[in-house]
Amino acid sequence: MNISTVGKAVTFDHRYLHVELADGRIISTPLSWYPELLNAPVKTLGEYRLICQGTGIEWEGLDYHLSIESMLYGHHHQAAA
């Protein structure tokens, strides 16, 4: 496990998903990268849990999982053309 990819807390606003990392940094990615999250009710977005020793985020109510490492590398869902 790489300490740089361990999440501590997740927050969001109307445009971005923010993850506070264990090393003190905060990374942000556009919610538009994750249509499942962009279209989810605010209450459901707040119902997350850190999984895989803090390297992933799960929204059980959405059946959606996100790797924090994928956020760091800019990997996101791309709609088919």
N, CA, C and O atoms as a GROMACS GRO file, in nm:
protein
  324
    1MET      N    1   0.085  -0.118   0.000
    1MET     CA    2   0.000   0.000   0.000
    1MET      C    3   0.089   0.124   0.000
    1MET      O    4   0.181   0.135   0.081
    2ASN      N    5   0.062   0.214  -0.088
    2ASN     CA    6   0.135   0.338  -0.100
    2ASN      C    7   0.062   0.444  -0.017
    2ASN      O    8  -0.056   0.472  -0.041
    3ILE      N    9   0.131   0.501   0.081
    3ILE     CA   10   0.067   0.598   0.171
    3ILE      C   11   0.008   0.717   0.094
    3ILE      O   12  -0.087   0.779   0.141
    4SER      N   13   0.064   0.748  -0.024
    4SER     CA   14   0.015   0.863  -0.098
    4SER      C   15  -0.124   0.840  -0.157
    4SER      O   16  -0.188   0.935  -0.204
    5THR      N   17  -0.172   0.716  -0.156
    5THR     CA   18  -0.305   0.689  -0.211
    5THR      C   19  -0.406   0.650  -0.104
    5THR      O   20  -0.513   0.598  -0.136
    6VAL      N   21  -0.373   0.673   0.021
    6VAL     CA   22  -0.465   0.640   0.130
    6VAL      C   23  -0.552   0.760   0.163
    6VAL      O   24  -0.502   0.867   0.198
    7GLY      N   25  -0.682   0.741   0.151
    7GLY     CA   26  -0.777   0.848   0.180
    7GLY      C   27  -0.809   0.859   0.327
    7GLY      O   28  -0.804   0.761   0.402
    8LYS      N   29  -0.842   0.979   0.367
    8LYS     CA   30  -0.879   1.007   0.505
    8LYS      C   31  -1.024   1.056   0.513
    8LYS      O   32  -1.097   1.021   0.606
    9ALA      N   33  -1.066   1.137   0.415
    9ALA     CA   34  -1.202   1.192   0.415
    9ALA      C   35  -1.241   1.228   0.272
    9ALA      O   36  -1.156   1.256   0.188
   10VAL      N   37  -1.372   1.227   0.247
   10VAL     CA   38  -1.426   1.260   0.115
   10VAL      C   39  -1.529   1.371   0.133
   10VAL      O   40  -1.616   1.364   0.219
   11THR      N   41  -1.517   1.474   0.050
   11THR     CA   42  -1.616   1.580   0.046
   11THR      C   43  -1.644   1.612  -0.101
   11THR      O   44  -1.575   1.562  -0.190
   12PHE      N   45  -1.742   1.693  -0.124
   12PHE     CA   46  -1.777   1.727  -0.261
   12PHE      C   47  -1.851   1.860  -0.260
   12PHE      O   48  -1.906   1.902  -0.159
   13ASP      N   49  -1.850   1.924  -0.376
   13ASP     CA   50  -1.933   2.042  -0.394
   13ASP      C   51  -2.007   2.022  -0.526
   13ASP      O   52  -2.011   1.910  -0.577
   14HIS      N   53  -2.065   2.125  -0.581
   14HIS     CA   54  -2.147   2.107  -0.701
   14HIS      C   55  -2.065   2.070  -0.824
   14HIS      O   56  -2.122   2.029  -0.925
   15ARG      N   57  -1.932   2.086  -0.819
   15ARG     CA   58  -1.848   2.055  -0.936
   15ARG      C   59  -1.740   1.950  -0.913
   15ARG      O   60  -1.699   1.883  -1.007
   16TYR      N   61  -1.694   1.934  -0.790
   16TYR     CA   62  -1.577   1.851  -0.766
   16TYR      C   63  -1.596   1.749  -0.653
   16TYR      O   64  -1.671   1.770  -0.558
   17LEU      N   65  -1.523   1.639  -0.670
   17LEU     CA   66  -1.507   1.539  -0.565
   17LEU      C   67  -1.370   1.566  -0.503
   17LEU      O   68  -1.271   1.572  -0.575
   18HIS      N   69  -1.364   1.583  -0.372
   18HIS     CA   70  -1.240   1.614  -0.301
   18HIS      C   71  -1.208   1.497  -0.208
   18HIS      O   72  -1.294   1.448  -0.136
   19VAL      N   73  -1.083   1.455  -0.209
   19VAL     CA   74  -1.039   1.350  -0.118
   19VAL      C   75  -0.918   1.400  -0.041
   19VAL      O   76  -0.817   1.438  -0.101
   20GLU      N   77  -0.929   1.401   0.092
   20GLU     CA   78  -0.815   1.433   0.176
   20GLU      C   79  -0.735   1.306   0.195
   20GLU      O   80  -0.788   1.203   0.236
   21LEU      N   81  -0.605   1.315   0.164
   21LEU     CA   82  -0.518   1.199   0.175
   21LEU      C   83  -0.451   1.195   0.312
   21LEU      O   84  -0.442   1.296   0.381
   22ALA      N   85  -0.405   1.077   0.349
   22ALA     CA   86  -0.341   1.058   0.480
   22ALA      C   87  -0.217   1.145   0.495
   22ALA      O   88  -0.179   1.179   0.607
   23ASP      N   89  -0.152   1.181   0.383
   23ASP     CA   90  -0.031   1.263   0.392
   23ASP      C   91  -0.062   1.413   0.397
   23ASP      O   92   0.030   1.494   0.395
   24GLY      N   93  -0.191   1.450   0.405
   24GLY     CA   94  -0.230   1.589   0.422
   24GLY      C   95  -0.273   1.660   0.295
   24GLY      O   96  -0.332   1.768   0.302
   25ARG      N   97  -0.244   1.603   0.178
   25ARG     CA   98  -0.288   1.666   0.054
   25ARG      C   99  -0.438   1.647   0.033
   25ARG      O  100  -0.498   1.556   0.089
   26ILE      N  101  -0.496   1.733  -0.048
   26ILE     CA  102  -0.634   1.718  -0.092
   26ILE      C  103  -0.631   1.715  -0.244
   26ILE      O  104  -0.577   1.806  -0.308
   27ILE      N  105  -0.689   1.610  -0.302
   27ILE     CA  106  -0.699   1.602  -0.447
   27ILE      C  107  -0.845   1.622  -0.486
   27ILE      O  108  -0.936   1.583  -0.413
   28SER      N  109  -0.864   1.682  -0.601
   28SER     CA  110  -0.999   1.709  -0.649
   28SER      C  111  -1.009   1.669  -0.795
   28SER      O  112  -0.917   1.692  -0.874
   29THR      N  113  -1.120   1.608  -0.830
   29THR     CA  114  -1.148   1.574  -0.969
   29THR      C  115  -1.292   1.617  -0.999
   29THR      O  116  -1.376   1.620  -0.910
   30PRO      N  117  -1.318   1.650  -1.125
   30PRO     CA  118  -1.453   1.694  -1.161
   30PRO      C  119  -1.555   1.581  -1.142
   30PRO      O  120  -1.530   1.467  -1.181
   31LEU      N  121  -1.668   1.614  -1.082
   31LEU     CA  122  -1.776   1.515  -1.071
   31LEU      C  123  -1.822   1.467  -1.208
   31LEU      O  124  -1.873   1.356  -1.221
   32SER      N  125  -1.804   1.550  -1.309
   32SER     CA  126  -1.846   1.510  -1.444
   32SER      C  127  -1.768   1.389  -1.495
   32SER      O  128  -1.810   1.324  -1.591
   33TRP      N  129  -1.655   1.359  -1.433
   33TRP     CA  130  -1.578   1.239  -1.470
   33TRP      C  131  -1.652   1.112  -1.427
   33TRP      O  132  -1.625   1.004  -1.480
   34TYR      N  133  -1.743   1.124  -1.333
   34TYR     CA  134  -1.812   1.009  -1.275
   34TYR      C  135  -1.963   1.031  -1.285
   34TYR      O  136  -2.024   1.078  -1.189
   35PRO      N  137  -2.023   0.999  -1.398
   35PRO     CA  138  -2.167   1.025  -1.417
   35PRO      C  139  -2.254   0.967  -1.306
   35PRO      O  140  -2.356   1.026  -1.270
   36GLU      N  141  -2.216   0.852  -1.253
   36GLU     CA  142  -2.294   0.790  -1.146
   36GLU      C  143  -2.299   0.881  -1.022
   36GLU      O  144  -2.401   0.888  -0.953
   37LEU      N  145  -2.188   0.949  -0.996
   37LEU     CA  146  -2.183   1.040  -0.881
   37LEU      C  147  -2.247   1.175  -0.914
   37LEU      O  148  -2.317   1.232  -0.832
   38LEU      N  149  -2.223   1.224  -1.034
   38LEU     CA  150  -2.278   1.352  -1.077
   38LEU      C  151  -2.430   1.353  -1.069
   38LEU      O  152  -2.490   1.454  -1.034
   39ASN      N  153  -2.491   1.241  -1.102
   39ASN     CA  154  -2.637   1.232  -1.105
   39ASN      C  155  -2.698   1.180  -0.975
   39ASN      O  156  -2.820   1.163  -0.966
   40ALA      N  157  -2.616   1.155  -0.875
   40ALA     CA  158  -2.665   1.100  -0.748
   40ALA      C  159  -2.717   1.211  -0.657
   40ALA      O  160  -2.669   1.324  -0.662
   41PRO      N  161  -2.815   1.177  -0.574
   41PRO     CA  162  -2.863   1.275  -0.475
   41PRO      C  163  -2.751   1.311  -0.376
   41PRO      O  164  -2.667   1.227  -0.344
   42VAL      N  165  -2.751   1.434  -0.330
   42VAL     CA  166  -2.649   1.482  -0.237
   42VAL      C  167  -2.639   1.392  -0.114
   42VAL      O  168  -2.529   1.361  -0.069
   43LYS      N  169  -2.751   1.351  -0.061
   43LYS     CA  170  -2.751   1.264   0.058
   43LYS      C  171  -2.676   1.134   0.029
   43LYS      O  172  -2.601   1.087   0.114
   44THR      N  173  -2.695   1.077  -0.087
   44THR     CA  174  -2.629   0.952  -0.123
   44THR      C  175  -2.479   0.972  -0.140
   44THR      O  176  -2.401   0.884  -0.103
   45LEU      N  177  -2.436   1.085  -0.194
   45LEU     CA  178  -2.294   1.112  -0.208
   45LEU      C  179  -2.224   1.115  -0.073
   45LEU      O  180  -2.109   1.074  -0.061
   46GLY      N  181  -2.294   1.162   0.028
   46GLY     CA  182  -2.236   1.167   0.162
   46GLY      C  183  -2.230   1.032   0.232
   46GLY      O  184  -2.169   1.020   0.338
   47GLU      N  185  -2.293   0.932   0.174
   47GLU     CA  186  -2.297   0.798   0.234
   47GLU      C  187  -2.192   0.708   0.169
   47GLU      O  188  -2.224   0.609   0.104
   48TYR      N  189  -2.067   0.743   0.189
   48TYR     CA  190  -1.954   0.668   0.134
   48TYR      C  191  -1.881   0.597   0.248
   48TYR      O  192  -1.903   0.625   0.365
   49ARG      N  193  -1.793   0.508   0.210
   49ARG     CA  194  -1.700   0.452   0.307
   49ARG      C  195  -1.569   0.423   0.235
   49ARG      O  196  -1.568   0.389   0.117
   50LEU      N  197  -1.460   0.437   0.307
   50LEU     CA  198  -1.329   0.405   0.253
   50LEU      C  199  -1.312   0.254   0.260
   50LEU      O  200  -1.344   0.192   0.362
   51ILE      N  201  -1.260   0.196   0.153
   51ILE     CA  202  -1.242   0.051   0.144
   51ILE      C  203  -1.098   0.019   0.105
   51ILE      O  204  -1.020   0.109   0.072
   52CYS      N  205  -1.063  -0.108   0.108
   52CYS     CA  206  -0.930  -0.154   0.064
   52CYS      C  207  -0.819  -0.080   0.137
   52CYS      O  208  -0.728  -0.025   0.074
   53GLN      N  209  -0.827  -0.078   0.267
   53GLN     CA  210  -0.728  -0.011   0.353
   53GLN      C  211  -0.715   0.138   0.319
   53GLN      O  212  -0.607   0.196   0.330
   54GLY      N  213  -0.826   0.199   0.278
   54GLY     CA  214  -0.830   0.342   0.252
   54GLY      C  215  -0.789   0.382   0.112
   54GLY      O  216  -0.780   0.502   0.084
   55THR      N  217  -0.765   0.286   0.023
   55THR     CA  218  -0.722   0.320  -0.113
   55THR      C  219  -0.838   0.330  -0.211
   55THR      O  220  -0.819   0.362  -0.329
   56GLY      N  221  -0.957   0.304  -0.165
   56GLY     CA  222  -1.075   0.312  -0.251
   56GLY      C  223  -1.193   0.372  -0.175
   56GLY      O  224  -1.193   0.380  -0.053
   57ILE      N  225  -1.292   0.412  -0.252
   57ILE     CA  226  -1.413   0.471  -0.195
   57ILE      C  227  -1.531   0.392  -0.250
   57ILE      O  228  -1.537   0.360  -0.369
   58GLU      N  229  -1.626   0.360  -0.161
   58GLU     CA  230  -1.745   0.288  -0.203
   58GLU      C  231  -1.869   0.367  -0.166
   58GLU      O  232  -1.881   0.420  -0.056
   59TRP      N  233  -1.961   0.374  -0.262
   59TRP     CA  234  -2.095   0.426  -0.238
   59TRP      C  235  -2.187   0.307  -0.253
   59TRP      O  236  -2.231   0.275  -0.364
   60GLU      N  237  -2.216   0.241  -0.143
   60GLU     CA  238  -2.295   0.118  -0.146
   60GLU      C  239  -2.432   0.141  -0.207
   60GLU      O  240  -2.482   0.057  -0.282
   61GLY      N  241  -2.494   0.253  -0.176
   61GLY     CA  242  -2.627   0.283  -0.229
   61GLY      C  243  -2.630   0.301  -0.380
   61GLY      O  244  -2.735   0.288  -0.443
   62LEU      N  245  -2.514   0.330  -0.436
   62LEU     CA  246  -2.502   0.345  -0.582
   62LEU      C  247  -2.437   0.224  -0.648
   62LEU      O  248  -2.432   0.215  -0.771
   63ASP      N  249  -2.386   0.132  -0.566
   63ASP     CA  250  -2.308   0.019  -0.615
   63ASP      C  251  -2.193   0.071  -0.701
   63ASP      O  252  -2.171   0.025  -0.813
   64TYR      N  253  -2.119   0.169  -0.646
   64TYR     CA  254  -2.012   0.236  -0.720
   64TYR      C  255  -1.886   0.237  -0.635
   64TYR      O  256  -1.890   0.266  -0.515
   65HIS      N  257  -1.773   0.206  -0.699
   65HIS     CA  258  -1.643   0.204  -0.632
   65HIS      C  259  -1.546   0.289  -0.712
   65HIS      O  260  -1.552   0.294  -0.835
   66LEU      N  261  -1.458   0.358  -0.641
   66LEU     CA  262  -1.361   0.445  -0.706
   66LEU      C  263  -1.225   0.428  -0.640
   66LEU      O  264  -1.214   0.434  -0.518
   67SER      N  265  -1.125   0.407  -0.720
   67SER     CA  266  -0.987   0.398  -0.673
   67SER      C  267  -0.930   0.538  -0.657
   67SER      O  268  -0.940   0.621  -0.748
   68ILE      N  269  -0.870   0.566  -0.542
   68ILE     CA  270  -0.807   0.696  -0.522
   68ILE      C  271  -0.687   0.711  -0.616
   68ILE      O  272  -0.660   0.820  -0.664
   69GLU      N  273  -0.618   0.604  -0.641
   69GLU     CA  274  -0.506   0.608  -0.734
   69GLU      C  275  -0.552   0.651  -0.874
   69GLU      O  276  -0.482   0.726  -0.942
   70SER      N  277  -0.669   0.605  -0.916
   70SER     CA  278  -0.720   0.645  -1.047
   70SER      C  279  -0.748   0.796  -1.052
   70SER      O  280  -0.735   0.857  -1.158
   71MET      N  281  -0.786   0.854  -0.939
   71MET     CA  282  -0.806   0.998  -0.934
   71MET      C  283  -0.672   1.070  -0.953
   71MET      O  284  -0.665   1.171  -1.023
   72LEU      N  285  -0.567   1.018  -0.889
   72LEU     CA  286  -0.435   1.080  -0.900
   72LEU      C  287  -0.381   1.076  -1.042
   72LEU      O  288  -0.313   1.168  -1.086
   73TYR      N  289  -0.410   0.968  -1.113
   73TYR     CA  290  -0.359   0.951  -1.249
   73TYR      C  291  -0.454   1.005  -1.355
   73TYR      O  292  -0.423   0.998  -1.474
   74GLY      N  293  -0.568   1.057  -1.315
   74GLY     CA  294  -0.659   1.118  -1.411
   74GLY      C  295  -0.741   1.019  -1.490
   74GLY      O  296  -0.794   1.053  -1.596
   75HIS      N  297  -0.753   0.896  -1.441
   75HIS     CA  298  -0.837   0.797  -1.511
   75HIS      C  299  -0.982   0.822  -1.471
   75HIS      O  300  -1.015   0.829  -1.353
   76HIS      N  301  -1.066   0.835  -1.572
   76HIS     CA  302  -1.206   0.860  -1.542
   76HIS      C  303  -1.292   0.794  -1.648
   76HIS      O  304  -1.243   0.754  -1.754
   77HIS      N  305  -1.418   0.784  -1.618
   77HIS     CA  306  -1.517   0.724  -1.708
   77HIS      C  307  -1.528   0.811  -1.832
   77HIS      O  308  -1.543   0.933  -1.823
   78GLN      N  309  -1.520   0.749  -1.947
   78GLN     CA  310  -1.540   0.824  -2.071
   78GLN      C  311  -1.657   0.764  -2.145
   78GLN      O  312  -1.662   0.643  -2.170
   79ALA      N  313  -1.751   0.849  -2.181
   79ALA     CA  314  -1.869   0.801  -2.253
   79ALA      C  315  -1.829   0.755  -2.392
   79ALA      O  316  -1.737   0.809  -2.453
   80ALA      N  317  -1.899   0.653  -2.439
   80ALA     CA  318  -1.874   0.603  -2.574
   80ALA      C  319  -1.912   0.709  -2.677
   80ALA      O  320  -2.011   0.781  -2.659
   81ALA      N  321  -1.835   0.716  -2.783
   81ALA     CA  322  -1.859   0.818  -2.887
   81ALA      C  323  -1.975   0.779  -2.976
   81ALA      O  324  -2.009   0.852  -3.069
   0.00000   0.00000   0.00000
